[in-house]
């Protein structure tokens, strides 16, 4: 039986946040008959690093290959440390790149990033954006898309959209939540029944309070509902209540919230940033607008509400896009890479 060590954040079981792709992958590989070892469930940075290194060493006889999630910032250190120990143990490992800010981090730390990527048997990216951006550090980065459990998301074709908007993300400045109430204000005269639902946890950088204050200042506070953080299994129910999904990010890669909106058939409007143009096809399954441009985003909302056939086209194509990312499609790619990556002459491409 193949044995795999997965090194990433495994905090969902402790009640922290939503289940990550790596946590989902671990569960599915176990069901498929793979022996899976995971690390770490430690939330604090230093204990997490020690726990990861301890697991790499103490379980060295129990796994044949490792998978390491790579993030920018301080979290990059634990990828470096774990991979260094894996090399000393002569253990092959696969890396997966994460985060829309990783290319910026790589520019400032080019030697470290190149050294880490070149040492791996295989390097995967969840988006074409990261795949392209990181190709200067390793030319054969392969695409491995984030996956969805499509059956969890009920699809409703939006033949004729209502001005029911939803925003689903953490309240943090990089996601620019204040753009959403500005958009609402711009459409309120034409669509006085318009309503905005904002769902997501407070990341404590002041963004939530700024957004609430702006809604009051713009006199649209009665048309905005702030829900707060929700459980993963509640997401489809909230998405089902709306027709138009706003993604207002200033930095992005392949956001799961956008994938979820696609799966439910919402009409997606997103800023054209980072990995978004690689994920969404403009005018086909989404409308894309410049970063921070409230006028452009509000005009896109009005187009969906006014332009015959547009809502139905976006909604249907959104679901079709999501179907390409179901776990039934993506898991076989994971199994292929993790099974063959120990053979340097036979590492397959994950790209479609």
N, C-alpha and C positions, 0 to 999 in steps of 0.2 A: 504493500500500500504506500502510495506517495505521501510524504510528510512535509508540511510547509510551515514555516514561521512567518507570521504577518506582523510587521512592526509599524504601528500607527497609533492614533488615539482611539481607545476603546472605552469611552466614557459613558455611552448611552445606558449601559447596565447599572451605572451609578446614579442615574437620573439627571445626567448633564446633556442638554441639548437634544438634537435629532440624531438618528442613527446615520453613521457615515457610510460611504460606499464600501470602505474596507470592512466594516462590521457586517454589512449585508453580504459581502463576498465571503467572509468567513462562514457565516451560517449556511450559505448555499453550497460551498465546497464540502462542508461536513455532510450535508444531505446527499451529495454526490459520492460520498465514500472516502473523502480525503481526510487524513489525520491533520488537524489544524491546531497550531499553537499560536496564541496571540499575546501581544504586549504593546501598550501598557494601559491599565485602568487608573493609574495615578494621575490626579489632576494637576498637582503642583509641578512646576517645571523641573526642578532638580531631582526630586524623588522619581519622577517619570524617567529621566535619563538613566538613573542608577538601576531602576527596575528593568528597563530595556536591555542594558548591558548585562545585567545579571542573568536575564532570560536567555540572551544570545549564548552566553557561556555555559550556564548550568544545564541547558537543554540541548547542547551541541550534538549529542548522540541521538537525538530524537527527531531531527528534521534533516531533509536533504537539500532544500533550497529555501531562500528567504525572499520575502517581498517587503520593500521599505518605502513608505510614503515620504515624499520630499516636499517640504514647505519652505517659504522664505523666512527671513528674520531669525530670531533666536532659535526657532524650531529646526532650522537647518543644521544646527550643531548636533542634535541627536541622530540625524541621518548620517552625518560624517562619522560620528563616534561608533555607531553600530556597524556601519560598512567597514570601518577600519578593523574592528574586531572580527567581522565575518571574513575579511581577507586573510587575517592571521590564522583563522581556523580553516582556510581553504574551502569556504562555503560559497557557492554561487548565489547571486542575488539579482533580483529585478527591481528597478526603481519606477515609481509612478510620480509624476510631477503634479503639483497642486498649487492653485492660487494665481489670480490675475496679476499679482504684484511680483511674481517670481522673476520675470524678465528684468525688471528694474533692479531687484536684488542681485541678479546675475551680472549685470553691467558693473556694479560696484564691487563684486567679489568674483571676477571672471576666473581666476586661477583655481579657487576653491571649487567652484561649480564645475568647471571643466574636468578637474581631477576626479571628482565624485562620479560624474556621468560616464567618463571614459572607463572607470573601473568596473562598471556593472555589466552583467551578461546581456541585459536588455533594458531599454528605457522606454517607458510608456507615457503618453499624454492623454488626458481626457478631452482635449480640444485641439482643433487644427491651429488655433491661435498659439497655444503653448508649443505645439509641435514645430511650427514655423519659427517662433521667436527663439526657441532654445536650440535650433539646428546648428547655430554657430559653435556650440559647445560639444555637440555630438550630432553627426549628420544622419544617423539612422533612428532617430526618435520615432516611435510607432504610435499610432492612434488607438486608444482604448476608451471609448466613450463611457460617460457615466450612464448607469442603467436605471430603469424604472420597473416597478411591478405594475404593469399596465392595468391589471384587473382591479387594483385598488381605486382606480380613478374612473368614475362614471362619466361617460361622454355625452354631452348635449350639443347638438349642432345649433349654433347661433345664427338662424336664418335672418332674423331682424333684431339687432342688438338694442338693448336699453342702456341709458346712461348710468349704469351700475358699475362703478370702478372698484378694483381691488388692488392693493399694494401689499406684497408679502415678502418681508426681508427683515433682518435685524436693524434696529434703529442705530445707525452708525453713520458718520459723516461721509464715508466712501460710497455709501448707497444713496446719498443725497435725498433723504425722505422729504425734505421741505419742498421739493419740486412737485410732489403730488398735490398738495392743497393749492399751489399756484395754478396748476392745470385746472383743477376743479373750479377755481374762481373765474378763470377765463371762459369756461363753458356755461357758467351758472345762469347768465342772462338768457342764452338761447335754450338751455335745458334746465329750467328751475327745479325740476324733480331729480336732478343728478345727485348721486350719493357716492361717497368714497369710504371704503373700509380699509383700514391700515392694520395689518397683522404682523406681529413680530416682537421679539424680546428687546428690552432696553439694554444697550451695551455701555451705558453710563458715561457717554462722552458728551452729554448735553443735547444730542440730536432729538430725542423724544420731546423734551421740553420746548426746544426751538420750534419743532413742528406743530405742537399744540398751540404755542403762542402765535405762530404765523396764521394758523387757522382762525384764531380769535381776531387777530388784526385784520384779516381779509373778510371777516364777517361770514365765514362759511363753517364755523364750528358746529352748527346744528346739522350740517350735511356730512360730517365726518364722524366715523365710529372708530375709536382706538380699541383694539381687541386685546393687545398684549401678546405674550408668547403662548403658543398652543402646542399640543401633542401632534406628532407626525400623523396619527390616524385621524386627526380632526381637519387636516388640510383640505382633503377633497370636498368636505361639506361646506367649508367657507368659500372655496373656489366656485362651487356649484351655484352659489347665490349671486354671483356677478357675471357680467358679460365681457368686460374689458379689463385686461391685466396691464398694469403699469410697472415697468422695470426702469428705475431712474438712476442706476449706478453710474459712478464716475470711473470705477475700476471693476472689471468683471472677467470671468473665464467661461465656465459652463454652469451657470447657476441652476441648482436643482429646482428652485422655485419656478423658474421659467419652464423647465421640462414638465413640471406638474401642471402648469397652466396649459401647456400644449396638449397634454394628455386629456384634460377635461374639456378641451375645445374652446377655450376662451380666445378672444381676439387680443393678441399680444402687441403691445406698443413698447419698444425698448430704445434706450439710448444706444447709439452705434459705437460701442466701446469694447476694447479688449477682444475677448473670444466671441462676442455676440454675432458679428458678421459671419463668423465661421459656423456658428450654430444655426442661425436663422437666415432664411432667404428673403430678402427685401421684397415687399409687395406680393409675396407668395404665401408664406405662413406667418408673417409678422410685418408690422410697419416700424421702420427704424428712423430715429431722429438724432440730431446732434446732442452732445452732452450738455445738460443744463439748460436746454432751450424749451422754456415753458410754452412759448408761442407755437413752436413746431409740434410739440406733443399734444397740445390742445387742438390744433388743426387736425392732427391724426385721429383724435377721438371724434371730432365732428365728421370727418370723412367716413368713419365706420358707422356712425349713426345716420348719415344722410345719403351716402353713395349706394345705390341699388346693387345688391349682390356682393359687395365687398366683405361684409361681416360673414356671410355664408362661406365665401371662398377661403378667408383666413381661418375660420373655425375648422372646416373640413381638412384643410392642408396641415393645420396644427396637429390634429390627431394622427394623420398619416405620418408626420415626422416623428411623433412620439412612439409609434409602432415600430420604427426602426431601432429604438433604444430600449425595447423591452428586455428583461433579463433572459428570456428564452433565446434572444439573438446574441446578447453580449456575453453570457456565461460561457458558451463554448469557446469563445475567443480567449477568455481568461484561462480556461483549462488547457488550451493548446499552448499558450505561451509558458505557463508554469510547468507544463510537462516537458517541453522541448528546449527550454532556455538553458538547461545544463549542457546541451549539445551545441557548441558554438557554430557548427557548420549547418545547423538546421533550425535556427531561430526564425519562426514564421513572421510575416508581416500581419499586423492586426488591422491594418487599414482595409476598408471595404474595396 
